[in-house]
Amino acid sequence: MSGERLFNLLPAVYRLRDSQLAQSMNLLSGSETAQLRALQTSASPLTAAQQAQLEQLTAKGARGPIQSLLMLIEEQLAAVEYDLNQLYDDQFIETCAEWVIPYIGDLIGYQLVNGVAPAIASPRAEVANTISFRRRKGTVLVLEQLARDVTGWGAHATEFFKVLAVTQYMKQVRPYRYYAPDLRFWQTREYVDTAFDFTAHTVDVRRIAVERGRYNVQNIGIFLWSLNAYSLTNVPATAVDASGRFFRLSPLGEDMPLFNNPVSQGSEVAAASQPVNVPDRLRRRVLCQDIQSGVAAVYYGQQKSLALYLNNTLINPFQVQVCDLSGQDGNWANVPAIGGSYLACIDAELGRIVLANPLQSSPPAGSVTPQLQASFYYGFNGDMGGGEYSRSTSFTVQTEAAVFPFPDSSTPARYTSLQDALNFAAFAAVNLAGDGQVAVEITNSGIYSEPGSPALQINVPAGATIELRAADGCRPTLVLGGEISVTGGTESTFTLNGIVIAYAQPSGTGLPPALLHVPDSGANQLANLGLTHCTLVPGWALTPAGTPQPSYAGLPALLAESSGLQIVVQKSILGGLRAGLGATVTLSDGIVDATNPSGVAYAGLDGVGAGGSLTLTACTVIGKIHATLFSLISNSILWAILPDGDSWSAPVLADRKQAGCVRFSYLPGGSVIPRQFECVEENSAGPRPIFHSLRYSDPDYAKLSPSTDPSIRQGADDGGEMGAFHFVLAPLRENDLTVRIQEYLPVGLEFGIFYQT
């Protein structure tokens, strides 16, 4: 404050006398006078900070004692004025201070929720929305918007009285509500018993509140799509055979259902959601009807749910036919004749493609090798195992100059293969200026075949860090013909981030010991191994049906022989692990899958003895475990069985039971573990986890069913579910939804929650 307002109210004679006193007296201190003189006589141009300081000292030297006194008085008056203005602002939720928000919320009866979903994470916005929603209280659109915002999932609200088979009220006739369904339209059958069912139903008198009944006058159905749709962009289709006509969209070569990329309804729901607004499986008939719209298609095209590219050119939608291509390989149904009028036939429910004309595997010299690519969406329960979701905060190497893209963008190219790029990174870590941290970043979602044995040989220099990662927004797949072997010097670190790794055995070669191998050689002193948002495919490879390849059964995905190695795994999906006694393994928010509950998920190098110290936080482990020590097992599900005649003494076994802790976890019966706290142990009459699927290729892989007993599904330390998807906090989202819906539900009505995925 300058004090000008009060000072200007004084008579001119006093202002004049005050100015004369300021000119006759030096009111600056000695240091301030010297500083002012130095700034005034500076030969070089003043910086912005120096200019501001010069103006401040000049103004202070020109002020008299009366002006200085009034400046202090005006500062206090300004504080009082600010407080009065804030008192007015505090009457409105948009402008009030943070400490006032709870009071306004209490005044309007706002009920506090967990706030898991981003849309309700801000208390200010939540209280403001409560005031807005009160004006629309009792309408089905408010219930739908609450379900969408509170859970963060796709949602649809249905008033079941509208689909009851009853005599219609003559003052409100619904002419399309037939008692018997109109079978002339495919939509009738396609959406039966789903959220968008519009056929007539007889009355169901069971309670909807316990999710047993649906169709009754007082019932409201809240339908949720808890699986997310994740993109894969410009991915080469996987050839089924050498004919050049038959392909699968999955980079791992298995059948997979495609998902819809939901179209946003906007911040405020003004109309009920439609199938295009939710992340549901993409149905054949829906896609077939949509694709006939050409450039106006909602599901097909660039930046949409599905796009097919032939030689980097989008295939015209009128040249794409939707078919049911089910059947065993070599005998797919509805395969068109060669040279048909359509370029491609696609089955969205199986992820299969047939081309009208085969691609030439050996094109004429000088021509471009033809290629079929696709952009599409697949379903999964959370950000885990790699994907085109945001992962940049998890990168180990953050210095842009230390990141080397692959394929190389420099001219001339510094490297042409992934092995060359890793060798270049190792050289750069030692010879280029920096802290020894370098990264090789794969910049697309392509499929990279590494047929060598070993497929990749990585040697990290002493004290250096090498990171092999996918760029943010990419999910590449490495298909190996051998192991990835990692060695390093003292205090060295190797990390993987955002990559899917599978195996494809070349003919005439033996099997490697693991997909990722840290050998125990005299020169190997690798200190740290990290995996974040990665997948080492359980079972190494998948059959076309999506099951693990039986020829690789029992083989570990990760084999750590080196002593003293620290392994940290986060948000990843792995097959079985084998670790030496000197290793330390820490896993969080991930899945370890031996592909069978009777298989070995974690053990020593021989697959029977004890592995190194193990820590599990919010993990799902499918298979038996034998460790020297359980440092901590928390919020996890250990799902293992001992078949008759098994040599193991217990499905989960720790050699040292005096140290460590197991808390808030599900354990197989007969486990030999250290002290436990608030755990659920398997018994003949006790609760068990109910998984939708334990097959890696399924969208609902390792996802707990809502019918799972609350002691497991809400048994984590924060009220969330045990297991790998604890971070999704699905039960807390449901609780938030229940609190919100009850507040806005019309009097006398009941609601039920139904999961569509």
C-alpha angles and dihedrals in degrees: 000000000000098000090229097131097059094035092055090056091064120096113269093246092063093046090050093049090048091052091050091052090051091053094047096046129054102224094179122097120244094260092047091050091052092047092050092050091049092052093047093050098040112135095203123067113271121247121235091261093048091048091052090049091050091052091048094051093045091052092047092051091051095051120099125214095263093051091048091051093049090049090060091048092050092052089060092046089052090053090053090047092051091050092051091049091048091052088059092045091050090067090072127062092219094059106023124116118262094253091056095058095083091050094052089045091052090047093058095038097253112176117216117238134185093259097215098152117074093236092065100032092102114074090201093055091044094054090045091050090049089059090048095046092051088069090058096037115151097024120121092231091061090052090050093049091048091051091050097044099040096048100030088224134110109279142184129184120209130191101215095202087073092065098044120123097233137132106277123242108246093221091058108032119182101200096189095051099100120182089220115045120251102244094189089085122064092212089072094067096030095065102034111139092006132108090270097049110139099174120113119261134192119246117281110203096190118110115271090199089074091042095247102109131040119167112069137115097256097042128110119189121210108198119196134193103204096174116088127224111236123193131232112191127206094343117171110245114244114244115233095201141348095274093092093227108082121069143161123214095220113095087220093055100243132122111268133173117241121230134215119251098228119237110227119246091207130248092300122044106230097164133028116270120261130204089271091060097059132065096247131148112281108247124213096233093044092052092044093055092044097048091057088067090073114200089003092061116132099203103032125063143052115327089012135101096284137015129169121204127194112194090347092305121115111245111239110252090232087061093056121086124195113222142167099249097176122143140081120308110277091028108057116163124247096013108171123232118263112272096024124160093261123071095210141012119206137191108203094189093057101026094236129145133192121192121213091221122035120244113243110243090198109036122188117283113279095021126111117259106249115241137186115215134175141193113207146139130252129192129247138151102242149347098293138120097025132301146149091282120113113287103152094114090060095057115119095206112055099166107103094207090059094056117095115196123223121238087041116249096195125102115253094028115247093205137007104195134047090246090054090049091053091048089050090050091051090051092047092050090063105031105036124076113261142076096298094260115127135162138204107211122198105214103201142039095251132136115252120196116208105183100171127108104258091026091206128011113201122186114181115203119237113282093007134117124216120189122193106195147153117248116253107278095026136098112189123185123220114205108196132204090191141003130303102238117201125192131161149170128255116312091005126149134202123188136182121204132183099351132129114214124195137161133244112180114222114223117270098016132112126243119267118233093248143343091252115029131184102188124209102237126150092249096046110102099152106161105190136027119185133187120185126174090350136135125213095187111245106242090018094254140022133234118231087263090058098251122127116272104261093214090068097045115142096015115128123240092211125033117184112185098157115105119235094022118149113209120195119185122183132177091350140130117222141174119228121325130217119190133174122241092259095055127096117211124195121181128180134177094357148107128246108192125184086181089241132052088230093052126094113265097171132008144120126296093282093052092242110058126071121292125211126287111308132206121185123185118178095341137143113218119190109195141029123314130206117175135159090231138007100213089183136343111186135167090352139133118222107193112186140136135196112224120210112284095019114153093220116100094211136010091234116030135176119186093205111054098166094071134051132031140246115206139171092357141124115243134189116247115271095024116162104217142141121267115317135207128200093344129152113227122197118253136159095266100025131100122280133191112264110210123196088217140348094197114106094218094060120095091229094049113160091353115145117235117240087238091066112119112271091236086070104026092047097023101104120109092261097042094265127120125283118244141043096322095053088115090064088064092205096168091053090051089052091050091051090050092050091052093048098043094051090056094055101033114115115250114275097018128113131205137205133196118231125184116219094184 
